[in-house]
Structures are given as C-alpha cells and as structure tokens.
Amino acid sequence: MKIDTLVLGDYQTNCYIVREKEEAEDCVVIDPGFSAHVLVEFLEANELKPEKIWLTHGHSDHIAGIPLLKENYDDLPVWAPQNDADIVVDDRLNLAFYTGVALNLDSPEKLFDVGDTLAFGDLHFNVLETPGHTPGGVSLHGQKESVVFSGDALFAGSIGRTDFPGGDHDLLIRMIREQLFALPEDTVVYPGHGPATTIGREKFTNPFLK
C-alpha cells in the first residue's frame, strides 16, 4: 500500500491519497479539505486517478475539497458515515458557515455504517465506531496493513475537540479506549491533523487518555 499525505488549508487538515502500490494510478482520497487545488495539482502531477472519496466525518475542513474534485473528475462518488450524512450537507452543522466559506454539497452517493468493510482493489478497511468529535465519526482500519485513519478522534498526544455541536467528550474517550486501543500496538495511526503516531504510543503517553 502507498499512502501520500497532503496538509490542506488553514486548518492543516491531513488529506490522504491511498493506492494499492507505488506504481498504481487509481487511488482513494480520504478527507479532502480546504485549498484542494493543492490536491488536484498533486494528482495531476503524479498522473493519479481518484476512484472514490472516503470521509471519516462531516466537518467542513475534511469535506471542502469535494466540489473541486468533482469538477475535475467525472462520476467521483463520495462515501460518508451514515450518522454524519446530515452534517455533510448542512453548512452550520459542518461549520462551513462560521468560516465564511459557502459550502453547499449534495448528499453523499454512498453511506456506510459501523462494522462495514470498505474495499478498494485488494485493500480492505473496517469501519470502526469513533464518535464524540461528531455524532457519526468513524476510523478506517486496514488490518492487513496495520494502519488506521482516525479522522479527528485520536491525534498524536491529543484527541478531537468536543465543544462543537454534537460533540461528546466522555463518548469520545470511551470509543478511543474500546475501538482504537483494542488494535495492535504497532498499528500506525494516520490522524486528521498533525503527525502520524502508533496505537502503542498513544496508549502509554497520550495525556488525555491516562
């Protein structure tokens, strides 16, 4: 598996481009945020073709790049968590309204739920339940590759904010412990913001989870 990370926009959102292998052209884009022209330029420069957009949750800094991607790539479906579907299309719930950016998205083409498996070629990701930052936030776990895309649930040395509408601090802590900390300690965590980490490192050093 090949993972490229682009840090997009003023909120420094990690957008991930995932391929089966280095030489593959087809890819999945995870969480395309603001300033998505950087993403499009990267895709074009590397002759990559996005086949799907997967979202970990519905906040604007993880979805704002969808319109530009759809302008540049025909029939590009958006896959979103079932319980964040309403957030994706509501500019107040997804916080775009408060940034002063007009963001009017159509409903996602596909919805997935906790326990589902998202497949791309030979890559398979289990959908883990990690709400608390948003009501429907999920993490995507590639068991074979020992990676998890944690969205804004778990960061290196921190956790997601829970003071936005629909946030729940106690729920987030519980879901991290039950879902993410149940993964092998050598699992690499690719968060929505900041550097990558591992499950083991966060278990033993994250001050929010002591």
HELIX and SHEET records of a PDB file:
HELIX    1   1 HIS A   37  ALA A   45  1                                   9    
HELIX    2   2 SER A   60  ILE A   63  1                                   4    
HELIX    3   3 ILE A   66  ASN A   72  1                                   7    
HELIX    4   4 GLN A   82  ASP A   84  5                                   3    
HELIX    5   5 ALA A   85  VAL A   88  1                                   4    
HELIX    6   6 ALA A   96  THR A   99  1                                   4    
HELIX    7   7 HIS A  169  MET A  175  1                                   7    
HELIX    8   8 ILE A  176  LEU A  180  3                                   5    
HELIX    9   9 ILE A  199  THR A  205  1                                   7    
HELIX   10  10 PRO A  207  LEU A  209  5                                   3    
SHEET    1   A 6 LYS A   2  LEU A   8  0                                        
SHEET    2   A 6 THR A  13  ARG A  19 -1                                        
SHEET    3   A 6 ASP A  26  ILE A  30 -1                                        
SHEET    4   A 6 LYS A  49  TRP A  54  1                                        
SHEET    5   A 6 VAL A  78  PRO A  81  1                                        
SHEET    6   A 6 LYS A 110  PHE A 112  1                                        
SHEET    1   B 6 THR A 117  PHE A 120  0                                        
SHEET    2   B 6 LEU A 123  GLU A 129 -1                                        
SHEET    3   B 6 VAL A 138  GLY A 142 -1                                        
SHEET    4   B 6 VAL A 147  GLY A 151 -1                                        
SHEET    5   B 6 VAL A 188  PRO A 191  1                                        
SHEET    6   B 6 THR A 197  THR A 198 -1                                        
SHEET    1   C 2 LEU A 154  PHE A 155  0                                        
SHEET    2   C 2 SER A 158  ILE A 159 -1                                        
END                                                                             
